[in-house]
Amino acid sequence: MVPYVGTKMCLFQFEHYGITQNAQHAINLMFTGLEVTQEKRPTDFFLVVPFKGREYYVEKPDLGLHPCMIRCSCADFYFTFSYWNWKQGTAFGPKPRRYVRKTRTYPPRNPGHHPGFCKHVYNSLLLMQTMGWTNLKHKKWYDVYPHWDENDTEVVEPDEQ
């Protein structure tokens, strides 16, 4: 994970090893709109990320709330979705070349020009949820801990209701 304090962003990087093909795929998920700070925050809503000798508290992304830019190094993602994701503003990284079909023996790739993602991005998001790196509560941390600053940053578990 790479926290970006000034821009409220965090880059999650994954590597997946192919089973059907002997290949290694690099996946980048850049979440925006996250609180990133060095001040102590409740760990049920924040990840503690050590980075370059410092400790950062990064808000766990809510997959339904925080925008995410994506990129995968696999050919399926590149030829099917990367250009159309870039057109929609959801591609992480530079503008990819648009896929141009060279033969008529295979059906067209993504004829509807829809943005999307491959199974590697899906598996990365699933891993994030499984590891507890996402906010599944669909609440903001300051709604659960309204007096956080007054409590001298001591983590007190909220009442379960």
TATA-V377401 format. One record per residue. RES is the residue in one letter. OMEGA is omega in radians with two decimals (NA if undefined). D_CENTER is the distance of its C-alpha to the mean C-alpha in whole Angstrom. Layout:
BEGIN
{{RES | OMEGA | D_CENTER} {RES | OMEGA | D_CENTER}}
END
This chain:
BEGIN
{{M | 3.10 | 10} {V | 3.11 | 11} {P | 3.08 | 12} {Y | -2.99 | 13} {V | -3.04 | 16} {G | -3.05 | 18} {T | 3.13 | 15} {K | -3.12 | 13} {M | 3.03 | 10} {C | -3.14 | 8} {L | 3.04 | 7} {F | -3.13 | 6} {Q | -3.11 | 8} {F | 2.97 | 10} {E | 3.08 | 13} {H | 3.12 | 15} {Y | -3.07 | 19} {G | 3.05 | 21} {I | -3.14 | 23} {T | 3.06 | 25} {Q | 3.10 | 25} {N | -3.07 | 25} {A | 3.08 | 22} {Q | -3.09 | 19} {H | 3.09 | 16} {A | -3.12 | 13} {I | 3.08 | 9} {N | 3.07 | 7} {L | -3.13 | 4} {M | 3.12 | 5} {F | 3.14 | 5} {T | 3.11 | 9} {G | -3.14 | 11} {L | 3.00 | 11} {E | 3.11 | 14} {V | -3.05 | 14} {T | 3.01 | 18} {Q | 3.09 | 20} {E | -3.12 | 22} {K | 3.12 | 22} {R | -3.13 | 20} {P | -3.02 | 20} {T | 3.02 | 18} {D | 3.08 | 18} {F | -3.08 | 15} {F | 3.01 | 14} {L | 3.05 | 13} {V | -3.04 | 16} {V | 3.01 | 15} {P | -3.10 | 18} {F | 3.12 | 17} {K | 3.06 | 21} {G | 3.12 | 23} {R | 3.12 | 22} {E | -3.13 | 20} {Y | 3.02 | 17} {Y | -3.09 | 16} {V | 3.11 | 12} {E | 3.09 | 12} {K | -3.11 | 10} {P | 2.99 | 7} {D | -3.02 | 10} {L | 3.10 | 8} {G | -3.05 | 11} {L | -3.03 | 12} {H | 3.10 | 9} {P | -3.11 | 8} {C | 3.02 | 5} {M | -3.00 | 7} {I | 3.01 | 7} {R | 3.03 | 10} {C | -3.09 | 12} {S | -3.12 | 15} {C | -3.11 | 17} {A | -3.13 | 20} {D | 3.12 | 19} {F | -3.07 | 16} {Y | -3.05 | 18} {F | -3.09 | 21} {T | -2.95 | 20} {F | -2.93 | 17} {S | -3.11 | 16} {Y | -3.09 | 19} {W | 3.01 | 18} {N | 3.12 | 15} {W | 3.12 | 16} {K | 3.14 | 19} {Q | -3.14 | 17} {G | -3.13 | 15} {T | 3.13 | 11} {A | 3.07 | 12} {F | 3.12 | 10} {G | -3.07 | 14} {P | 3.14 | 17} {K | 3.09 | 19} {P | 3.05 | 20} {R | 3.10 | 23} {R | 3.14 | 24} {Y | 3.08 | 25} {V | -3.11 | 29} {R | -3.09 | 30} {K | 3.14 | 33} {T | 3.08 | 35} {R | -3.10 | 36} {T | 3.11 | 36} {Y | 3.10 | 32} {P | -3.13 | 31} {P | 3.10 | 29} {R | 3.05 | 25} {N | -3.10 | 23} {P | 3.11 | 26} {G | 3.12 | 25} {H | -3.12 | 22} {H | 2.97 | 20} {P | -3.14 | 16} {G | 3.14 | 14} {F | -3.09 | 12} {C | -3.13 | 14} {K | 3.13 | 14} {H | 3.07 | 12} {V | 3.10 | 9} {Y | -3.13 | 10} {N | 3.09 | 12} {S | 3.10 | 8} {L | 3.10 | 7} {L | 3.09 | 11} {L | 3.11 | 11} {M | 3.12 | 8} {Q | -3.12 | 11} {T | -3.12 | 14} {M | -3.14 | 13} {G | -3.12 | 13} {W | 3.12 | 10} {T | 3.11 | 9} {N | 3.13 | 12} {L | -3.11 | 14} {K | -3.12 | 17} {H | 3.05 | 16} {K | 3.05 | 18} {K | -3.07 | 18} {W | -3.08 | 19} {Y | 3.01 | 22} {D | 3.13 | 23} {V | 3.14 | 23} {Y | -3.06 | 25} {P | -3.10 | 27} {H | -3.07 | 29} {W | -3.09 | 26} {D | -3.14 | 28} {E | -3.10 | 32} {N | 3.14 | 31} {D | 3.06 | 31} {T | 3.06 | 27} {E | -3.11 | 28} {V | 3.07 | 26} {V | -3.11 | 28} {E | 3.13 | 26} {P | 3.10 | 27} {D | 3.09 | 29} {E | -3.12 | 28} {Q | NA | 30}}
END
